[in-house]
Amino acid sequence: MTKFSPRFFFFTLLLPGLLFAQTRHTASLDETLSLKTLSAARISPDGRFIAYLMRETNWKDNSYVSQLWLANVATGANFQLTRGKESASPAELSPDGK
């Protein structure tokens, strides 16, 4: 009796079904407008942090709002620095990194 490996089972039976089960989705106008976008990235002088703006759709006020975020390069952790209904300006980092 032949013993089938899990790898053989996956590649012969499951993978083709997974590949052909995917369907195409055309994004609606609302989905497209709701996409978050990143801009104005600034790297700190020591290379430890990246400050950037994230733009989101504010459907209630019919506008876009950009907030300032900070990413720690070593850990990948992100921190939102600004909040509110008004957009924040891009970050300005001091040359000495303080």
Phi and psi restraints in degrees (range 20) as a CNS / XPLOR table:
assign (resid 1 and name C) (resid 2 and name N)
       (resid 2 and name CA) (resid 2 and name C) 1.0 -88.3 20.0 2
assign (resid 2 and name N) (resid 2 and name CA)
       (resid 2 and name C) (resid 3 and name N) 1.0 134.5 20.0 2
assign (resid 2 and name C) (resid 3 and name N)
       (resid 3 and name CA) (resid 3 and name C) 1.0 -98.9 20.0 2
assign (resid 3 and name N) (resid 3 and name CA)
       (resid 3 and name C) (resid 4 and name N) 1.0 127.2 20.0 2
assign (resid 3 and name C) (resid 4 and name N)
       (resid 4 and name CA) (resid 4 and name C) 1.0 -90.7 20.0 2
assign (resid 4 and name N) (resid 4 and name CA)
       (resid 4 and name C) (resid 5 and name N) 1.0 135.5 20.0 2
assign (resid 4 and name C) (resid 5 and name N)
       (resid 5 and name CA) (resid 5 and name C) 1.0 -81.3 20.0 2
assign (resid 5 and name N) (resid 5 and name CA)
       (resid 5 and name C) (resid 6 and name N) 1.0 156.1 20.0 2
assign (resid 5 and name C) (resid 6 and name N)
       (resid 6 and name CA) (resid 6 and name C) 1.0 -59.0 20.0 2
assign (resid 6 and name N) (resid 6 and name CA)
       (resid 6 and name C) (resid 7 and name N) 1.0 -33.8 20.0 2
assign (resid 6 and name C) (resid 7 and name N)
       (resid 7 and name CA) (resid 7 and name C) 1.0 -64.4 20.0 2
assign (resid 7 and name N) (resid 7 and name CA)
       (resid 7 and name C) (resid 8 and name N) 1.0 -43.5 20.0 2
assign (resid 7 and name C) (resid 8 and name N)
       (resid 8 and name CA) (resid 8 and name C) 1.0 -62.0 20.0 2
assign (resid 8 and name N) (resid 8 and name CA)
       (resid 8 and name C) (resid 9 and name N) 1.0 -44.1 20.0 2
assign (resid 8 and name C) (resid 9 and name N)
       (resid 9 and name CA) (resid 9 and name C) 1.0 -59.1 20.0 2
assign (resid 9 and name N) (resid 9 and name CA)
       (resid 9 and name C) (resid 10 and name N) 1.0 -45.6 20.0 2
assign (resid 9 and name C) (resid 10 and name N)
       (resid 10 and name CA) (resid 10 and name C) 1.0 -63.2 20.0 2
assign (resid 10 and name N) (resid 10 and name CA)
       (resid 10 and name C) (resid 11 and name N) 1.0 -50.4 20.0 2
assign (resid 10 and name C) (resid 11 and name N)
       (resid 11 and name CA) (resid 11 and name C) 1.0 -71.6 20.0 2
assign (resid 11 and name N) (resid 11 and name CA)
       (resid 11 and name C) (resid 12 and name N) 1.0 -28.3 20.0 2
assign (resid 11 and name C) (resid 12 and name N)
       (resid 12 and name CA) (resid 12 and name C) 1.0 -94.7 20.0 2
assign (resid 12 and name N) (resid 12 and name CA)
       (resid 12 and name C) (resid 13 and name N) 1.0 -30.8 20.0 2
assign (resid 12 and name C) (resid 13 and name N)
       (resid 13 and name CA) (resid 13 and name C) 1.0 -110.3 20.0 2
assign (resid 13 and name N) (resid 13 and name CA)
       (resid 13 and name C) (resid 14 and name N) 1.0 -42.8 20.0 2
assign (resid 13 and name C) (resid 14 and name N)
       (resid 14 and name CA) (resid 14 and name C) 1.0 -89.3 20.0 2
assign (resid 14 and name N) (resid 14 and name CA)
       (resid 14 and name C) (resid 15 and name N) 1.0 -42.7 20.0 2
assign (resid 14 and name C) (resid 15 and name N)
       (resid 15 and name CA) (resid 15 and name C) 1.0 -59.5 20.0 2
assign (resid 15 and name N) (resid 15 and name CA)
       (resid 15 and name C) (resid 16 and name N) 1.0 -47.5 20.0 2
assign (resid 15 and name C) (resid 16 and name N)
       (resid 16 and name CA) (resid 16 and name C) 1.0 -59.0 20.0 2
assign (resid 16 and name N) (resid 16 and name CA)
       (resid 16 and name C) (resid 17 and name N) 1.0 -38.6 20.0 2
assign (resid 16 and name C) (resid 17 and name N)
       (resid 17 and name CA) (resid 17 and name C) 1.0 -65.5 20.0 2
assign (resid 17 and name N) (resid 17 and name CA)
       (resid 17 and name C) (resid 18 and name N) 1.0 -38.9 20.0 2
assign (resid 17 and name C) (resid 18 and name N)
       (resid 18 and name CA) (resid 18 and name C) 1.0 -67.6 20.0 2
assign (resid 18 and name N) (resid 18 and name CA)
       (resid 18 and name C) (resid 19 and name N) 1.0 -38.4 20.0 2
assign (resid 18 and name C) (resid 19 and name N)
       (resid 19 and name CA) (resid 19 and name C) 1.0 -67.7 20.0 2
assign (resid 19 and name N) (resid 19 and name CA)
       (resid 19 and name C) (resid 20 and name N) 1.0 -40.9 20.0 2
assign (resid 19 and name C) (resid 20 and name N)
       (resid 20 and name CA) (resid 20 and name C) 1.0 -86.9 20.0 2
assign (resid 20 and name N) (resid 20 and name CA)
       (resid 20 and name C) (resid 21 and name N) 1.0 -11.0 20.0 2
assign (resid 20 and name C) (resid 21 and name N)
       (resid 21 and name CA) (resid 21 and name C) 1.0 -79.4 20.0 2
assign (resid 21 and name N) (resid 21 and name CA)
       (resid 21 and name C) (resid 22 and name N) 1.0 -15.5 20.0 2
assign (resid 21 and name C) (resid 22 and name N)
       (resid 22 and name CA) (resid 22 and name C) 1.0 -71.7 20.0 2
assign (resid 22 and name N) (resid 22 and name CA)
       (resid 22 and name C) (resid 23 and name N) 1.0 137.1 20.0 2
assign (resid 22 and name C) (resid 23 and name N)
       (resid 23 and name CA) (resid 23 and name C) 1.0 -116.4 20.0 2
assign (resid 23 and name N) (resid 23 and name CA)
       (resid 23 and name C) (resid 24 and name N) 1.0 153.3 20.0 2
assign (resid 23 and name C) (resid 24 and name N)
       (resid 24 and name CA) (resid 24 and name C) 1.0 -81.3 20.0 2
assign (resid 24 and name N) (resid 24 and name CA)
       (resid 24 and name C) (resid 25 and name N) 1.0 143.3 20.0 2
assign (resid 24 and name C) (resid 25 and name N)
       (resid 25 and name CA) (resid 25 and name C) 1.0 -128.1 20.0 2
assign (resid 25 and name N) (resid 25 and name CA)
       (resid 25 and name C) (resid 26 and name N) 1.0 122.4 20.0 2
assign (resid 25 and name C) (resid 26 and name N)
       (resid 26 and name CA) (resid 26 and name C) 1.0 -91.8 20.0 2
assign (resid 26 and name N) (resid 26 and name CA)
       (resid 26 and name C) (resid 27 and name N) 1.0 122.2 20.0 2
assign (resid 26 and name C) (resid 27 and name N)
       (resid 27 and name CA) (resid 27 and name C) 1.0 -65.9 20.0 2
assign (resid 27 and name N) (resid 27 and name CA)
       (resid 27 and name C) (resid 28 and name N) 1.0 139.4 20.0 2
assign (resid 27 and name C) (resid 28 and name N)
       (resid 28 and name CA) (resid 28 and name C) 1.0 -77.6 20.0 2
assign (resid 28 and name N) (resid 28 and name CA)
       (resid 28 and name C) (resid 29 and name N) 1.0 169.4 20.0 2
assign (resid 28 and name C) (resid 29 and name N)
       (resid 29 and name CA) (resid 29 and name C) 1.0 -61.2 20.0 2
assign (resid 29 and name N) (resid 29 and name CA)
       (resid 29 and name C) (resid 30 and name N) 1.0 -42.1 20.0 2
assign (resid 29 and name C) (resid 30 and name N)
       (resid 30 and name CA) (resid 30 and name C) 1.0 -62.4 20.0 2
assign (resid 30 and name N) (resid 30 and name CA)
       (resid 30 and name C) (resid 31 and name N) 1.0 -41.5 20.0 2
assign (resid 30 and name C) (resid 31 and name N)
       (resid 31 and name CA) (resid 31 and name C) 1.0 -64.4 20.0 2
assign (resid 31 and name N) (resid 31 and name CA)
       (resid 31 and name C) (resid 32 and name N) 1.0 -41.1 20.0 2
assign (resid 31 and name C) (resid 32 and name N)
       (resid 32 and name CA) (resid 32 and name C) 1.0 -65.1 20.0 2
assign (resid 32 and name N) (resid 32 and name CA)
       (resid 32 and name C) (resid 33 and name N) 1.0 -44.4 20.0 2
assign (resid 32 and name C) (resid 33 and name N)
       (resid 33 and name CA) (resid 33 and name C) 1.0 -68.4 20.0 2
assign (resid 33 and name N) (resid 33 and name CA)
       (resid 33 and name C) (resid 34 and name N) 1.0 -23.0 20.0 2
assign (resid 33 and name C) (resid 34 and name N)
       (resid 34 and name CA) (resid 34 and name C) 1.0 -84.7 20.0 2
assign (resid 34 and name N) (resid 34 and name CA)
       (resid 34 and name C) (resid 35 and name N) 1.0 -5.8 20.0 2
assign (resid 34 and name C) (resid 35 and name N)
       (resid 35 and name CA) (resid 35 and name C) 1.0 -64.1 20.0 2
assign (resid 35 and name N) (resid 35 and name CA)
       (resid 35 and name C) (resid 36 and name N) 1.0 136.2 20.0 2
assign (resid 35 and name C) (resid 36 and name N)
       (resid 36 and name CA) (resid 36 and name C) 1.0 -81.2 20.0 2
assign (resid 36 and name N) (resid 36 and name CA)
       (resid 36 and name C) (resid 37 and name N) 1.0 140.6 20.0 2
assign (resid 36 and name C) (resid 37 and name N)
       (resid 37 and name CA) (resid 37 and name C) 1.0 -125.2 20.0 2
assign (resid 37 and name N) (resid 37 and name CA)
       (resid 37 and name C) (resid 38 and name N) 1.0 146.7 20.0 2
assign (resid 37 and name C) (resid 38 and name N)
       (resid 38 and name CA) (resid 38 and name C) 1.0 -109.0 20.0 2
assign (resid 38 and name N) (resid 38 and name CA)
       (resid 38 and name C) (resid 39 and name N) 1.0 143.2 20.0 2
assign (resid 38 and name C) (resid 39 and name N)
       (resid 39 and name CA) (resid 39 and name C) 1.0 -154.9 20.0 2
assign (resid 39 and name N) (resid 39 and name CA)
       (resid 39 and name C) (resid 40 and name N) 1.0 173.3 20.0 2
assign (resid 39 and name C) (resid 40 and name N)
       (resid 40 and name CA) (resid 40 and name C) 1.0 53.0 20.0 2
assign (resid 40 and name N) (resid 40 and name CA)
       (resid 40 and name C) (resid 41 and name N) 1.0 44.2 20.0 2
assign (resid 40 and name C) (resid 41 and name N)
       (resid 41 and name CA) (resid 41 and name C) 1.0 -70.2 20.0 2
assign (resid 41 and name N) (resid 41 and name CA)
       (resid 41 and name C) (resid 42 and name N) 1.0 135.2 20.0 2
assign (resid 41 and name C) (resid 42 and name N)
       (resid 42 and name CA) (resid 42 and name C) 1.0 -129.9 20.0 2
assign (resid 42 and name N) (resid 42 and name CA)
       (resid 42 and name C) (resid 43 and name N) 1.0 128.3 20.0 2
assign (resid 42 and name C) (resid 43 and name N)
       (resid 43 and name CA) (resid 43 and name C) 1.0 -94.4 20.0 2
assign (resid 43 and name N) (resid 43 and name CA)
       (resid 43 and name C) (resid 44 and name N) 1.0 133.6 20.0 2
assign (resid 43 and name C) (resid 44 and name N)
       (resid 44 and name CA) (resid 44 and name C) 1.0 -65.0 20.0 2
assign (resid 44 and name N) (resid 44 and name CA)
       (resid 44 and name C) (resid 45 and name N) 1.0 152.7 20.0 2
assign (resid 44 and name C) (resid 45 and name N)
       (resid 45 and name CA) (resid 45 and name C) 1.0 -56.0 20.0 2
assign (resid 45 and name N) (resid 45 and name CA)
       (resid 45 and name C) (resid 46 and name N) 1.0 -32.7 20.0 2
assign (resid 45 and name C) (resid 46 and name N)
       (resid 46 and name CA) (resid 46 and name C) 1.0 -85.9 20.0 2
assign (resid 46 and name N) (resid 46 and name CA)
       (resid 46 and name C) (resid 47 and name N) 1.0 -4.2 20.0 2
assign (resid 46 and name C) (resid 47 and name N)
       (resid 47 and name CA) (resid 47 and name C) 1.0 77.4 20.0 2
assign (resid 47 and name N) (resid 47 and name CA)
       (resid 47 and name C) (resid 48 and name N) 1.0 8.7 20.0 2
assign (resid 47 and name C) (resid 48 and name N)
       (resid 48 and name CA) (resid 48 and name C) 1.0 -86.6 20.0 2
assign (resid 48 and name N) (resid 48 and name CA)
       (resid 48 and name C) (resid 49 and name N) 1.0 -22.9 20.0 2
assign (resid 48 and name C) (resid 49 and name N)
       (resid 49 and name CA) (resid 49 and name C) 1.0 -134.2 20.0 2
assign (resid 49 and name N) (resid 49 and name CA)
       (resid 49 and name C) (resid 50 and name N) 1.0 154.7 20.0 2
assign (resid 49 and name C) (resid 50 and name N)
       (resid 50 and name CA) (resid 50 and name C) 1.0 -129.3 20.0 2
assign (resid 50 and name N) (resid 50 and name CA)
       (resid 50 and name C) (resid 51 and name N) 1.0 123.5 20.0 2
assign (resid 50 and name C) (resid 51 and name N)
       (resid 51 and name CA) (resid 51 and name C) 1.0 -99.2 20.0 2
assign (resid 51 and name N) (resid 51 and name CA)
       (resid 51 and name C) (resid 52 and name N) 1.0 139.4 20.0 2
assign (resid 51 and name C) (resid 52 and name N)
       (resid 52 and name CA) (resid 52 and name C) 1.0 -153.2 20.0 2
assign (resid 52 and name N) (resid 52 and name CA)
       (resid 52 and name C) (resid 53 and name N) 1.0 162.6 20.0 2
assign (resid 52 and name C) (resid 53 and name N)
       (resid 53 and name CA) (resid 53 and name C) 1.0 -100.7 20.0 2
assign (resid 53 and name N) (resid 53 and name CA)
       (resid 53 and name C) (resid 54 and name N) 1.0 137.6 20.0 2
assign (resid 53 and name C) (resid 54 and name N)
       (resid 54 and name CA) (resid 54 and name C) 1.0 -116.5 20.0 2
assign (resid 54 and name N) (resid 54 and name CA)
       (resid 54 and name C) (resid 55 and name N) 1.0 122.2 20.0 2
assign (resid 54 and name C) (resid 55 and name N)
       (resid 55 and name CA) (resid 55 and name C) 1.0 -97.9 20.0 2
assign (resid 55 and name N) (resid 55 and name CA)
       (resid 55 and name C) (resid 56 and name N) 1.0 131.0 20.0 2
assign (resid 55 and name C) (resid 56 and name N)
       (resid 56 and name CA) (resid 56 and name C) 1.0 -126.8 20.0 2
assign (resid 56 and name N) (resid 56 and name CA)
       (resid 56 and name C) (resid 57 and name N) 1.0 157.5 20.0 2
assign (resid 56 and name C) (resid 57 and name N)
       (resid 57 and name CA) (resid 57 and name C) 1.0 -85.1 20.0 2
assign (resid 57 and name N) (resid 57 and name CA)
       (resid 57 and name C) (resid 58 and name N) 1.0 130.7 20.0 2
assign (resid 57 and name C) (resid 58 and name N)
       (resid 58 and name CA) (resid 58 and name C) 1.0 -105.5 20.0 2
assign (resid 58 and name N) (resid 58 and name CA)
       (resid 58 and name C) (resid 59 and name N) 1.0 93.9 20.0 2
assign (resid 58 and name C) (resid 59 and name N)
       (resid 59 and name CA) (resid 59 and name C) 1.0 -66.9 20.0 2
assign (resid 59 and name N) (resid 59 and name CA)
       (resid 59 and name C) (resid 60 and name N) 1.0 -32.5 20.0 2
assign (resid 59 and name C) (resid 60 and name N)
       (resid 60 and name CA) (resid 60 and name C) 1.0 -62.8 20.0 2
assign (resid 60 and name N) (resid 60 and name CA)
       (resid 60 and name C) (resid 61 and name N) 1.0 -43.6 20.0 2
assign (resid 60 and name C) (resid 61 and name N)
       (resid 61 and name CA) (resid 61 and name C) 1.0 -98.6 20.0 2
assign (resid 61 and name N) (resid 61 and name CA)
       (resid 61 and name C) (resid 62 and name N) 1.0 3.8 20.0 2
assign (resid 61 and name C) (resid 62 and name N)
       (resid 62 and name CA) (resid 62 and name C) 1.0 55.4 20.0 2
assign (resid 62 and name N) (resid 62 and name CA)
       (resid 62 and name C) (resid 63 and name N) 1.0 52.4 20.0 2
assign (resid 62 and name C) (resid 63 and name N)
       (resid 63 and name CA) (resid 63 and name C) 1.0 -152.5 20.0 2
assign (resid 63 and name N) (resid 63 and name CA)
       (resid 63 and name C) (resid 64 and name N) 1.0 174.2 20.0 2
assign (resid 63 and name C) (resid 64 and name N)
       (resid 64 and name CA) (resid 64 and name C) 1.0 -106.5 20.0 2
assign (resid 64 and name N) (resid 64 and name CA)
       (resid 64 and name C) (resid 65 and name N) 1.0 144.4 20.0 2
assign (resid 64 and name C) (resid 65 and name N)
       (resid 65 and name CA) (resid 65 and name C) 1.0 -129.9 20.0 2
assign (resid 65 and name N) (resid 65 and name CA)
       (resid 65 and name C) (resid 66 and name N) 1.0 128.9 20.0 2
assign (resid 65 and name C) (resid 66 and name N)
       (resid 66 and name CA) (resid 66 and name C) 1.0 -106.5 20.0 2
assign (resid 66 and name N) (resid 66 and name CA)
       (resid 66 and name C) (resid 67 and name N) 1.0 130.7 20.0 2
assign (resid 66 and name C) (resid 67 and name N)
       (resid 67 and name CA) (resid 67 and name C) 1.0 -120.0 20.0 2
assign (resid 67 and name N) (resid 67 and name CA)
       (resid 67 and name C) (resid 68 and name N) 1.0 151.6 20.0 2
assign (resid 67 and name C) (resid 68 and name N)
       (resid 68 and name CA) (resid 68 and name C) 1.0 -87.0 20.0 2
assign (resid 68 and name N) (resid 68 and name CA)
       (resid 68 and name C) (resid 69 and name N) 1.0 130.9 20.0 2
assign (resid 68 and name C) (resid 69 and name N)
       (resid 69 and name CA) (resid 69 and name C) 1.0 -124.3 20.0 2
assign (resid 69 and name N) (resid 69 and name CA)
       (resid 69 and name C) (resid 70 and name N) 1.0 157.7 20.0 2
assign (resid 69 and name C) (resid 70 and name N)
       (resid 70 and name CA) (resid 70 and name C) 1.0 -130.3 20.0 2
assign (resid 70 and name N) (resid 70 and name CA)
       (resid 70 and name C) (resid 71 and name N) 1.0 128.9 20.0 2
assign (resid 70 and name C) (resid 71 and name N)
       (resid 71 and name CA) (resid 71 and name C) 1.0 -112.0 20.0 2
assign (resid 71 and name N) (resid 71 and name CA)
       (resid 71 and name C) (resid 72 and name N) 1.0 133.7 20.0 2
assign (resid 71 and name C) (resid 72 and name N)
       (resid 72 and name CA) (resid 72 and name C) 1.0 -86.7 20.0 2
assign (resid 72 and name N) (resid 72 and name CA)
       (resid 72 and name C) (resid 73 and name N) 1.0 117.1 20.0 2
assign (resid 72 and name C) (resid 73 and name N)
       (resid 73 and name CA) (resid 73 and name C) 1.0 -64.6 20.0 2
assign (resid 73 and name N) (resid 73 and name CA)
       (resid 73 and name C) (resid 74 and name N) 1.0 -39.1 20.0 2
assign (resid 73 and name C) (resid 74 and name N)
       (resid 74 and name CA) (resid 74 and name C) 1.0 -68.1 20.0 2
assign (resid 74 and name N) (resid 74 and name CA)
       (resid 74 and name C) (resid 75 and name N) 1.0 -41.1 20.0 2
assign (resid 74 and name C) (resid 75 and name N)
       (resid 75 and name CA) (resid 75 and name C) 1.0 -103.3 20.0 2
assign (resid 75 and name N) (resid 75 and name CA)
       (resid 75 and name C) (resid 76 and name N) 1.0 -20.6 20.0 2
assign (resid 75 and name C) (resid 76 and name N)
       (resid 76 and name CA) (resid 76 and name C) 1.0 82.0 20.0 2
assign (resid 76 and name N) (resid 76 and name CA)
       (resid 76 and name C) (resid 77 and name N) 1.0 2.9 20.0 2
assign (resid 76 and name C) (resid 77 and name N)
       (resid 77 and name CA) (resid 77 and name C) 1.0 -71.6 20.0 2
assign (resid 77 and name N) (resid 77 and name CA)
       (resid 77 and name C) (resid 78 and name N) 1.0 140.9 20.0 2
assign (resid 77 and name C) (resid 78 and name N)
       (resid 78 and name CA) (resid 78 and name C) 1.0 -116.0 20.0 2
assign (resid 78 and name N) (resid 78 and name CA)
       (resid 78 and name C) (resid 79 and name N) 1.0 141.7 20.0 2
assign (resid 78 and name C) (resid 79 and name N)
       (resid 79 and name CA) (resid 79 and name C) 1.0 -130.7 20.0 2
assign (resid 79 and name N) (resid 79 and name CA)
       (resid 79 and name C) (resid 80 and name N) 1.0 129.5 20.0 2
assign (resid 79 and name C) (resid 80 and name N)
       (resid 80 and name CA) (resid 80 and name C) 1.0 -82.7 20.0 2
assign (resid 80 and name N) (resid 80 and name CA)
       (resid 80 and name C) (resid 81 and name N) 1.0 124.4 20.0 2
assign (resid 80 and name C) (resid 81 and name N)
       (resid 81 and name CA) (resid 81 and name C) 1.0 -96.1 20.0 2
assign (resid 81 and name N) (resid 81 and name CA)
       (resid 81 and name C) (resid 82 and name N) 1.0 -29.2 20.0 2
assign (resid 81 and name C) (resid 82 and name N)
       (resid 82 and name CA) (resid 82 and name C) 1.0 -124.5 20.0 2
assign (resid 82 and name N) (resid 82 and name CA)
       (resid 82 and name C) (resid 83 and name N) 1.0 154.7 20.0 2
assign (resid 82 and name C) (resid 83 and name N)
       (resid 83 and name CA) (resid 83 and name C) 1.0 -144.6 20.0 2
assign (resid 83 and name N) (resid 83 and name CA)
       (resid 83 and name C) (resid 84 and name N) 1.0 159.9 20.0 2
assign (resid 83 and name C) (resid 84 and name N)
       (resid 84 and name CA) (resid 84 and name C) 1.0 134.3 20.0 2
assign (resid 84 and name N) (resid 84 and name CA)
       (resid 84 and name C) (resid 85 and name N) 1.0 179.2 20.0 2
assign (resid 84 and name C) (resid 85 and name N)
       (resid 85 and name CA) (resid 85 and name C) 1.0 -83.7 20.0 2
assign (resid 85 and name N) (resid 85 and name CA)
       (resid 85 and name C) (resid 86 and name N) 1.0 -19.1 20.0 2
assign (resid 85 and name C) (resid 86 and name N)
       (resid 86 and name CA) (resid 86 and name C) 1.0 -95.3 20.0 2
assign (resid 86 and name N) (resid 86 and name CA)
       (resid 86 and name C) (resid 87 and name N) 1.0 147.5 20.0 2
assign (resid 86 and name C) (resid 87 and name N)
       (resid 87 and name CA) (resid 87 and name C) 1.0 -74.1 20.0 2
assign (resid 87 and name N) (resid 87 and name CA)
       (resid 87 and name C) (resid 88 and name N) 1.0 146.0 20.0 2
assign (resid 87 and name C) (resid 88 and name N)
       (resid 88 and name CA) (resid 88 and name C) 1.0 -87.3 20.0 2
assign (resid 88 and name N) (resid 88 and name CA)
       (resid 88 and name C) (resid 89 and name N) 1.0 159.5 20.0 2
assign (resid 88 and name C) (resid 89 and name N)
       (resid 89 and name CA) (resid 89 and name C) 1.0 -86.9 20.0 2
assign (resid 89 and name N) (resid 89 and name CA)
       (resid 89 and name C) (resid 90 and name N) 1.0 158.3 20.0 2
assign (resid 89 and name C) (resid 90 and name N)
       (resid 90 and name CA) (resid 90 and name C) 1.0 -60.3 20.0 2
assign (resid 90 and name N) (resid 90 and name CA)
       (resid 90 and name C) (resid 91 and name N) 1.0 153.2 20.0 2
assign (resid 90 and name C) (resid 91 and name N)
       (resid 91 and name CA) (resid 91 and name C) 1.0 -69.2 20.0 2
assign (resid 91 and name N) (resid 91 and name CA)
       (resid 91 and name C) (resid 92 and name N) 1.0 145.7 20.0 2
assign (resid 91 and name C) (resid 92 and name N)
       (resid 92 and name CA) (resid 92 and name C) 1.0 -120.7 20.0 2
assign (resid 92 and name N) (resid 92 and name CA)
       (resid 92 and name C) (resid 93 and name N) 1.0 114.0 20.0 2
assign (resid 92 and name C) (resid 93 and name N)
       (resid 93 and name CA) (resid 93 and name C) 1.0 -97.4 20.0 2
assign (resid 93 and name N) (resid 93 and name CA)
       (resid 93 and name C) (resid 94 and name N) 1.0 140.8 20.0 2
assign (resid 93 and name C) (resid 94 and name N)
       (resid 94 and name CA) (resid 94 and name C) 1.0 -74.9 20.0 2
assign (resid 94 and name N) (resid 94 and name CA)
       (resid 94 and name C) (resid 95 and name N) 1.0 146.4 20.0 2
assign (resid 94 and name C) (resid 95 and name N)
       (resid 95 and name CA) (resid 95 and name C) 1.0 -60.0 20.0 2
assign (resid 95 and name N) (resid 95 and name CA)
       (resid 95 and name C) (resid 96 and name N) 1.0 -29.8 20.0 2
assign (resid 95 and name C) (resid 96 and name N)
       (resid 96 and name CA) (resid 96 and name C) 1.0 -87.2 20.0 2
assign (resid 96 and name N) (resid 96 and name CA)
       (resid 96 and name C) (resid 97 and name N) 1.0 -0.2 20.0 2
assign (resid 96 and name C) (resid 97 and name N)
       (resid 97 and name CA) (resid 97 and name C) 1.0 81.2 20.0 2
assign (resid 97 and name N) (resid 97 and name CA)
       (resid 97 and name C) (resid 98 and name N) 1.0 8.6 20.0 2
